[in-house]
């Protein structure tokens, strides 16, 4: 199974994005395009990245009524992206509509994008769930339940903390994709993430793919950091 190492292009202007990717020369990468970048540059950034040979995780976390999400996914499927996501909190009908929209929007003979659902943001902790989201169940139980709802809806996998992967595989099977942000080196700042691990720990926990942002994009030598973290992810060091 391919185990993607995804670089989050969470940069605040186009020049920084171009400067970063130029340092990788002609290497084909797997990159994440989030809300900030997509809202600023739109379809053009997807087209440019695809022309450069990169794979794309379009991280828009759709969460709306089923009809709106389904129609939106139909449009996004035409971008030839590789992974796209929704919020599992939108419910089974919404997730089912998202998958159906992707299927309708994917050109004949093409493979539809993987659809994954966010269980709980890695910036969320137990206290936030109880005091702000008014969810009384334990975080792990909520994440496992949301993953099961996603599986029931025909979704391919989830976005989750690497620490939750064993629980999700227990409920949904090891074939169920788990894409994990909140990946840091021991020396990196934690920032706004609460549930974080290193690339090696993510591998040991059974993650399908990992998403790494500031550890690389804020580094003085981003290519070197990328190569070192990718080797750790692949079990080569």
Secondary structure, 3 states (H helix, E strand, C coil): CCCCEEEECCCCCHHHHHHHHHCCCCCCCEEEEEHHHHHHHCHHHHHHHHHCCCEEEEEEEECCCHHHHHHHHHHHHCCCCCEEEEEHHHCHHHHHHHHHHHHHHCCCCCCCCEEEEECCCCCCCHHHHHHCCCCCCCHHHHHHHHHHHHHHCCCCEEECCHHHHHHHHHHHCCCCEEEECCECCCCCCCCCCCCCECHHHHHHHCCCEEEECHHHHCCCCHHHHHHHHHHHHCCCC
